[in-house]
Amino acid sequence: MTAPRSIRVQRCLAALLVISAGLLLRRFGYDLGLSFFVVKYGGSVLWGAMVFLALATLTGSVDIGRLAFAAFLIALIVEFSRLYHTPELDAFRLTTAGKLLLGRVFSLWNIAAYAFGIGTAAFVEAWVLKRGRRSSV
């Protein structure tokens, strides 16, 4: 079953909000006096949530478990891809887009942060869908 168009629009807007929050955190986090931990792993949590929301938007699926599993697989693939190096890939990783999309350094802590972000987004998505079903009955 796929989500109605209105839910897909909400998901897209939520993804854009999460992307904005992540960019703002990375750009201004230190200026606001936030710790390295909050800036670094807060950005990773938001990146994980963004992957979940982007996947949910693109697929239209309402199967939260499958979406979360697929988002986590994508996050794992991206994180483990950091162990693979070619001159072209490493050059891309040094660009702003490369840093934001692929990152540069492999970290198990990033995987934990992605899982937390995906889990949080999945929990909120399930709550929103449940609330929507209740209001339509």
TIRO-2110 file (N, C-alpha, C; in Angstrom, 1 decimal):
// TIRO-2110
0.8, -1.2, 0.0, N, 1, A
0.0, 0.0, 0.0, CA, 1, A
0.9, 1.2, 0.0, C, 1, A
0.5, 2.2, -0.8, N, 2, A
1.2, 3.5, -0.8, CA, 2, A
0.5, 4.6, -0.1, C, 2, A
1.3, 5.5, 0.3, N, 3, A
0.7, 6.7, 1.1, CA, 3, A
0.0, 7.6, 0.1, C, 3, A
-1.0, 8.3, 0.6, N, 4, A
-1.7, 9.3, -0.2, CA, 4, A
-0.7, 10.4, -0.5, C, 4, A
-1.1, 11.2, -1.6, N, 5, A
-0.2, 12.3, -2.0, CA, 5, A
0.1, 13.3, -0.9, C, 5, A
-0.9, 13.6, -0.1, N, 6, A
-0.7, 14.5, 1.0, CA, 6, A
0.4, 14.1, 2.0, C, 6, A
0.4, 12.8, 2.3, N, 7, A
1.4, 12.3, 3.2, CA, 7, A
2.8, 12.4, 2.5, C, 7, A
2.9, 12.1, 1.2, N, 8, A
4.2, 12.2, 0.5, CA, 8, A
4.6, 13.6, 0.5, C, 8, A
3.7, 14.6, 0.4, N, 9, A
4.1, 16.0, 0.5, CA, 9, A
4.6, 16.4, 1.9, C, 9, A
3.9, 15.9, 2.9, N, 10, A
4.4, 16.1, 4.3, CA, 10, A
5.7, 15.5, 4.5, C, 10, A
6.0, 14.3, 4.0, N, 11, A
7.3, 13.7, 4.1, CA, 11, A
8.4, 14.5, 3.5, C, 11, A
8.1, 15.0, 2.3, N, 12, A
9.0, 15.8, 1.5, CA, 12, A
9.4, 17.0, 2.3, C, 12, A
8.4, 17.7, 2.8, N, 13, A
8.6, 18.9, 3.6, CA, 13, A
9.4, 18.6, 4.9, C, 13, A
9.1, 17.5, 5.5, N, 14, A
9.8, 17.1, 6.7, CA, 14, A
11.3, 16.8, 6.3, C, 14, A
11.5, 16.1, 5.2, N, 15, A
12.9, 15.9, 4.8, CA, 15, A
13.6, 17.2, 4.5, C, 15, A
13.0, 18.2, 3.9, N, 16, A
13.6, 19.5, 3.6, CA, 16, A
13.9, 20.2, 5.0, C, 16, A
13.0, 20.1, 5.9, N, 17, A
13.2, 20.7, 7.2, CA, 17, A
14.4, 20.0, 7.9, C, 17, A
14.5, 18.7, 7.9, N, 18, A
15.6, 18.0, 8.5, CA, 18, A
17.0, 18.3, 7.8, C, 18, A
16.9, 18.4, 6.5, N, 19, A
18.2, 18.8, 5.7, CA, 19, A
18.6, 20.2, 6.2, C, 19, A
17.6, 21.1, 6.3, N, 20, A
17.9, 22.5, 6.7, CA, 20, A
18.5, 22.5, 8.1, C, 20, A
17.9, 21.8, 9.0, N, 21, A
18.4, 21.7, 10.4, CA, 21, A
19.8, 21.2, 10.4, C, 21, A
20.1, 20.1, 9.6, N, 22, A
21.5, 19.6, 9.5, CA, 22, A
22.5, 20.6, 9.0, C, 22, A
22.1, 21.3, 7.9, N, 23, A
23.0, 22.3, 7.4, CA, 23, A
23.3, 23.4, 8.4, C, 23, A
22.2, 23.8, 9.0, N, 24, A
22.4, 24.9, 10.0, CA, 24, A
23.2, 24.5, 11.2, C, 24, A
23.0, 23.2, 11.6, N, 25, A
23.8, 22.7, 12.8, CA, 25, A
25.3, 22.6, 12.4, C, 25, A
25.6, 22.1, 11.2, N, 26, A
27.0, 22.0, 10.8, CA, 26, A
27.6, 23.4, 10.6, C, 26, A
26.8, 24.3, 10.1, N, 27, A
27.4, 25.7, 9.8, CA, 27, A
27.5, 26.5, 11.0, C, 27, A
26.5, 26.5, 11.9, N, 28, A
26.5, 27.5, 13.0, CA, 28, A
26.6, 26.8, 14.4, C, 28, A
26.7, 25.5, 14.5, N, 29, A
26.7, 24.8, 15.7, CA, 29, A
27.8, 25.2, 16.6, C, 29, A
29.0, 25.3, 16.1, N, 30, A
30.2, 25.7, 16.9, CA, 30, A
30.1, 27.2, 17.3, C, 30, A
29.6, 28.0, 16.4, N, 31, A
29.4, 29.4, 16.7, CA, 31, A
28.4, 29.6, 17.9, C, 31, A
27.4, 28.7, 18.0, N, 32, A
26.5, 28.8, 19.1, CA, 32, A
27.0, 28.2, 20.4, C, 32, A
28.2, 27.7, 20.3, N, 33, A
28.8, 27.1, 21.6, CA, 33, A
28.4, 25.6, 21.8, C, 33, A
27.9, 25.0, 20.7, N, 34, A
27.5, 23.6, 20.9, CA, 34, A
28.8, 22.7, 20.8, C, 34, A
28.8, 21.6, 21.5, N, 35, A
30.0, 20.8, 21.6, CA, 35, A
30.2, 20.0, 20.3, C, 35, A
31.4, 19.5, 20.1, N, 36, A
31.8, 18.7, 19.0, CA, 36, A
30.8, 17.5, 18.9, C, 36, A
30.5, 16.9, 20.0, N, 37, A
29.6, 15.7, 20.0, CA, 37, A
28.3, 16.1, 19.4, C, 37, A
27.7, 17.2, 19.8, N, 38, A
26.4, 17.6, 19.4, CA, 38, A
26.4, 17.9, 17.9, C, 38, A
27.4, 18.7, 17.5, N, 39, A
27.5, 19.1, 16.1, CA, 39, A
27.7, 17.8, 15.2, C, 39, A
28.7, 17.0, 15.5, N, 40, A
29.1, 15.9, 14.7, CA, 40, A
28.0, 14.8, 14.6, C, 40, A
27.6, 14.4, 15.8, N, 41, A
26.7, 13.3, 15.8, CA, 41, A
25.2, 13.7, 15.7, C, 41, A
24.9, 15.0, 16.0, N, 42, A
23.6, 15.6, 15.7, CA, 42, A
23.4, 15.6, 14.2, C, 42, A
24.4, 16.0, 13.5, N, 43, A
24.4, 16.0, 12.1, CA, 43, A
24.2, 14.6, 11.5, C, 43, A
24.8, 13.6, 12.1, N, 44, A
24.6, 12.2, 11.6, CA, 44, A
23.2, 11.7, 12.0, C, 44, A
22.7, 12.1, 13.1, N, 45, A
21.3, 11.7, 13.4, CA, 45, A
20.4, 12.3, 12.4, C, 45, A
20.6, 13.5, 12.1, N, 46, A
19.7, 14.2, 11.1, CA, 46, A
19.9, 13.6, 9.7, C, 46, A
21.1, 13.2, 9.4, N, 47, A
21.3, 12.6, 8.1, CA, 47, A
20.6, 11.2, 8.0, C, 47, A
20.6, 10.5, 9.1, N, 48, A
19.8, 9.2, 9.1, CA, 48, A
18.4, 9.4, 8.9, C, 48, A
17.8, 10.4, 9.6, N, 49, A
16.4, 10.8, 9.5, CA, 49, A
16.1, 11.2, 8.1, C, 49, A
17.0, 12.0, 7.5, N, 50, A
16.8, 12.4, 6.1, CA, 50, A
16.7, 11.3, 5.1, C, 50, A
17.6, 10.3, 5.3, N, 51, A
17.6, 9.1, 4.4, CA, 51, A
16.2, 8.4, 4.6, C, 51, A
15.7, 8.2, 5.8, N, 52, A
14.4, 7.6, 6.0, CA, 52, A
13.3, 8.4, 5.3, C, 52, A
13.3, 9.7, 5.5, N, 53, A
12.2, 10.5, 5.0, CA, 53, A
12.3, 10.6, 3.5, C, 53, A
13.5, 10.7, 2.9, N, 54, A
13.7, 10.7, 1.4, CA, 54, A
13.2, 9.4, 0.8, C, 54, A
13.5, 8.3, 1.5, N, 55, A
13.1, 7.0, 1.0, CA, 55, A
11.6, 6.8, 1.1, C, 55, A
11.0, 7.3, 2.2, N, 56, A
9.6, 7.2, 2.4, CA, 56, A
8.8, 8.1, 1.4, C, 56, A
9.4, 9.3, 1.1, N, 57, A
8.8, 10.1, 0.1, CA, 57, A
8.9, 9.5, -1.3, C, 57, A
10.0, 9.0, -1.7, N, 58, A
10.2, 8.5, -3.0, CA, 58, A
9.4, 7.2, -3.3, C, 58, A
9.4, 6.3, -2.3, N, 59, A
8.7, 5.0, -2.5, CA, 59, A
7.2, 5.2, -2.2, C, 59, A
6.8, 6.1, -1.4, N, 60, A
5.3, 6.2, -1.0, CA, 60, A
4.9, 5.0, -0.1, C, 60, A
5.8, 4.2, 0.4, N, 61, A
5.4, 3.1, 1.2, CA, 61, A
4.9, 3.5, 2.6, C, 61, A
4.0, 2.8, 3.1, N, 62, A
3.6, 3.0, 4.5, CA, 62, A
4.1, 1.9, 5.4, C, 62, A
4.9, 1.0, 4.9, N, 63, A
5.5, -0.1, 5.7, CA, 63, A
6.7, 0.5, 6.4, C, 63, A
6.5, 1.0, 7.7, N, 64, A
7.5, 1.7, 8.4, CA, 64, A
8.7, 0.8, 8.6, C, 64, A
8.5, -0.5, 9.0, N, 65, A
9.6, -1.4, 9.2, CA, 65, A
10.5, -1.6, 8.0, C, 65, A
9.9, -1.8, 6.9, N, 66, A
10.7, -2.0, 5.6, CA, 66, A
11.4, -0.7, 5.3, C, 66, A
10.7, 0.4, 5.5, N, 67, A
11.4, 1.7, 5.2, CA, 67, A
12.6, 1.9, 6.1, C, 67, A
12.4, 1.6, 7.4, N, 68, A
13.6, 1.8, 8.3, CA, 68, A
14.7, 0.8, 8.0, C, 68, A
14.4, -0.4, 7.7, N, 69, A
15.4, -1.4, 7.3, CA, 69, A
16.1, -0.9, 6.0, C, 69, A
15.4, -0.5, 5.0, N, 70, A
16.0, -0.1, 3.8, CA, 70, A
16.9, 1.2, 4.0, C, 70, A
16.4, 2.1, 4.8, N, 71, A
17.2, 3.3, 5.1, CA, 71, A
18.5, 3.0, 5.9, C, 71, A
18.4, 2.0, 6.8, N, 72, A
19.6, 1.6, 7.5, CA, 72, A
20.6, 0.9, 6.6, C, 72, A
20.1, 0.1, 5.6, N, 73, A
21.0, -0.5, 4.7, CA, 73, A
21.7, 0.5, 3.8, C, 73, A
21.0, 1.6, 3.4, N, 74, A
21.6, 2.7, 2.6, CA, 74, A
22.6, 3.3, 3.5, C, 74, A
22.3, 3.6, 4.8, N, 75, A
23.3, 4.3, 5.6, CA, 75, A
24.5, 3.4, 5.8, C, 75, A
24.3, 2.1, 6.0, N, 76, A
25.5, 1.2, 6.1, CA, 76, A
26.3, 1.2, 4.8, C, 76, A
25.7, 1.1, 3.7, N, 77, A
26.4, 1.1, 2.4, CA, 77, A
27.3, 2.4, 2.3, C, 77, A
26.6, 3.5, 2.6, N, 78, A
27.3, 4.8, 2.5, CA, 78, A
28.5, 4.8, 3.5, C, 78, A
28.3, 4.4, 4.7, N, 79, A
29.3, 4.4, 5.7, CA, 79, A
30.5, 3.5, 5.3, C, 79, A
30.2, 2.3, 4.9, N, 80, A
31.2, 1.3, 4.5, CA, 80, A
31.9, 1.7, 3.2, C, 80, A
31.2, 2.5, 2.4, N, 81, A
31.9, 3.0, 1.2, CA, 81, A
33.1, 3.9, 1.5, C, 81, A
33.1, 4.4, 2.7, N, 82, A
34.2, 5.3, 3.1, CA, 82, A
35.5, 4.5, 3.2, C, 82, A
35.4, 3.2, 3.2, N, 83, A
36.6, 2.4, 3.3, CA, 83, A
37.2, 2.1, 1.9, C, 83, A
36.5, 2.5, 0.9, N, 84, A
36.9, 2.3, -0.5, CA, 84, A
37.5, 3.6, -1.0, C, 84, A
38.6, 3.6, -1.6, N, 85, A
39.3, 4.8, -2.0, CA, 85, A
39.8, 4.7, -3.5, C, 85, A
39.4, 5.7, -4.3, N, 86, A
40.0, 6.0, -5.6, CA, 86, A
40.3, 7.5, -5.6, C, 86, A
41.2, 7.9, -6.5, N, 87, A
41.5, 9.3, -6.5, CA, 87, A
40.3, 10.2, -6.8, C, 87, A
39.4, 9.7, -7.8, N, 88, A
38.2, 10.5, -8.1, CA, 88, A
37.2, 10.5, -7.0, C, 88, A
37.0, 9.4, -6.3, N, 89, A
36.1, 9.4, -5.2, CA, 89, A
36.6, 10.2, -4.0, C, 89, A
37.9, 10.1, -3.7, N, 90, A
38.5, 10.9, -2.7, CA, 90, A
38.4, 12.4, -3.0, C, 90, A
38.6, 12.8, -4.2, N, 91, A
38.4, 14.2, -4.7, CA, 91, A
37.0, 14.7, -4.4, C, 91, A
36.0, 13.8, -4.8, N, 92, A
34.6, 14.2, -4.6, CA, 92, A
34.3, 14.4, -3.1, C, 92, A
34.9, 13.5, -2.3, N, 93, A
34.6, 13.5, -0.8, CA, 93, A
35.2, 14.8, -0.2, C, 93, A
36.1, 15.5, -0.9, N, 94, A
36.6, 16.8, -0.4, CA, 94, A
35.7, 18.0, -0.7, C, 94, A
34.8, 17.8, -1.6, N, 95, A
33.9, 18.8, -2.0, CA, 95, A
32.8, 18.9, -0.9, C, 95, A
32.1, 20.1, -0.9, N, 96, A
31.0, 20.2, 0.0, CA, 96, A
29.9, 19.1, -0.2, C, 96, A
29.5, 18.9, -1.4, N, 97, A
28.5, 17.9, -1.7, CA, 97, A
29.0, 16.5, -1.3, C, 97, A
30.3, 16.2, -1.5, N, 98, A
30.8, 14.9, -1.1, CA, 98, A
30.9, 14.7, 0.4, C, 98, A
31.2, 15.8, 1.1, N, 99, A
31.2, 15.7, 2.6, CA, 99, A
29.8, 15.5, 3.1, C, 99, A
28.8, 16.2, 2.6, N, 100, A
27.5, 16.1, 3.1, CA, 100, A
26.8, 14.7, 2.7, C, 100, A
27.1, 14.3, 1.5, N, 101, A
26.4, 13.0, 1.0, CA, 101, A
27.1, 11.8, 1.4, C, 101, A
28.5, 11.8, 1.3, N, 102, A
29.2, 10.5, 1.5, CA, 102, A
30.1, 10.6, 2.8, C, 102, A
30.5, 11.7, 3.2, N, 103, A
31.4, 11.8, 4.3, CA, 103, A
32.8, 11.4, 3.9, C, 103, A
33.7, 11.4, 4.9, N, 104, A
35.1, 11.1, 4.5, CA, 104, A
35.7, 10.0, 5.3, C, 104, A
35.4, 9.9, 6.6, N, 105, A
36.0, 9.0, 7.5, CA, 105, A
35.0, 7.9, 8.0, C, 105, A
35.4, 6.7, 7.9, N, 106, A
34.5, 5.6, 8.5, CA, 106, A
34.5, 5.7, 10.0, C, 106, A
33.3, 5.5, 10.6, N, 107, A
33.1, 5.5, 12.0, CA, 107, A
31.9, 4.6, 12.4, C, 107, A
32.1, 3.7, 13.3, N, 108, A
31.0, 2.9, 13.9, CA, 108, A
30.0, 3.8, 14.7, C, 108, A
30.6, 4.9, 15.2, N, 109, A
29.7, 5.9, 15.9, CA, 109, A
28.7, 6.5, 15.0, C, 109, A
29.1, 6.8, 13.8, N, 110, A
28.2, 7.3, 12.8, CA, 110, A
27.0, 6.3, 12.5, C, 110, A
27.3, 5.1, 12.4, N, 111, A
26.3, 4.1, 12.2, CA, 111, A
25.3, 4.1, 13.3, C, 111, A
25.8, 4.2, 14.6, N, 112, A
24.9, 4.3, 15.7, CA, 112, A
24.0, 5.6, 15.6, C, 112, A
24.6, 6.7, 15.2, N, 113, A
23.8, 7.9, 15.1, CA, 113, A
22.8, 7.8, 14.0, C, 113, A
23.2, 7.2, 12.8, N, 114, A
22.2, 7.0, 11.8, CA, 114, A
21.1, 6.2, 12.2, C, 114, A
21.4, 5.1, 12.9, N, 115, A
20.3, 4.2, 13.4, CA, 115, A
19.4, 4.9, 14.4, C, 115, A
19.9, 5.8, 15.2, N, 116, A
19.1, 6.6, 16.1, CA, 116, A
18.2, 7.6, 15.3, C, 116, A
18.8, 8.2, 14.3, N, 117, A
18.0, 9.1, 13.5, CA, 117, A
16.9, 8.4, 12.7, C, 117, A
17.2, 7.3, 12.1, N, 118, A
16.2, 6.5, 11.4, CA, 118, A
15.2, 6.0, 12.3, C, 118, A
15.5, 5.5, 13.5, N, 119, A
14.6, 5.0, 14.4, CA, 119, A
13.6, 6.1, 14.9, C, 119, A
14.2, 7.3, 15.1, N, 120, A
13.4, 8.4, 15.6, CA, 120, A
12.4, 8.8, 14.5, C, 120, A
12.9, 8.9, 13.2, N, 121, A
12.0, 9.3, 12.1, CA, 121, A
10.9, 8.3, 11.9, C, 121, A
11.3, 7.0, 12.0, N, 122, A
10.3, 5.9, 11.9, CA, 122, A
9.2, 6.0, 13.0, C, 122, A
9.7, 6.3, 14.2, N, 123, A
8.7, 6.4, 15.3, CA, 123, A
7.7, 7.5, 15.0, C, 123, A
8.3, 8.7, 14.6, N, 124, A
7.4, 9.9, 14.4, CA, 124, A
6.5, 9.6, 13.2, C, 124, A
7.0, 8.9, 12.2, N, 125, A
6.2, 8.6, 11.0, CA, 125, A
5.0, 7.6, 11.4, C, 125, A
5.3, 6.6, 12.2, N, 126, A
4.3, 5.7, 12.6, CA, 126, A
3.2, 6.4, 13.5, C, 126, A
3.7, 7.4, 14.3, N, 127, A
2.7, 8.1, 15.1, CA, 127, A
1.9, 9.0, 14.2, C, 127, A
2.5, 9.6, 13.2, N, 128, A
1.7, 10.5, 12.3, CA, 128, A
0.7, 9.7, 11.5, C, 128, A
1.1, 8.5, 11.0, N, 129, A
0.2, 7.7, 10.3, CA, 129, A
-0.9, 7.2, 11.1, C, 129, A
-0.6, 6.8, 12.4, N, 130, A
-1.6, 6.3, 13.3, CA, 130, A
-2.6, 7.4, 13.6, C, 130, A
-2.1, 8.6, 13.9, N, 131, A
-3.0, 9.7, 14.2, CA, 131, A
-3.9, 10.0, 13.0, C, 131, A
-3.3, 9.9, 11.8, N, 132, A
-4.1, 10.2, 10.6, CA, 132, A
-5.2, 9.2, 10.4, C, 132, A
-4.9, 7.9, 10.7, N, 133, A
-6.0, 6.9, 10.6, CA, 133, A
-7.1, 7.1, 11.6, C, 133, A
-6.7, 7.5, 12.8, N, 134, A
-7.7, 7.8, 13.8, CA, 134, A
-8.6, 9.0, 13.4, C, 134, A
-8.1, 10.0, 12.8, N, 135, A
-8.9, 11.2, 12.5, CA, 135, A
-9.8, 10.9, 11.3, C, 135, A
-9.4, 9.9, 10.5, N, 136, A
-10.3, 9.7, 9.3, CA, 136, A
-11.4, 8.6, 9.6, C, 136, A
-11.4, 8.1, 10.8, N, 137, A
-12.4, 7.1, 11.2, CA, 137, A
-13.6, 7.8, 11.8, C, 137, A
END
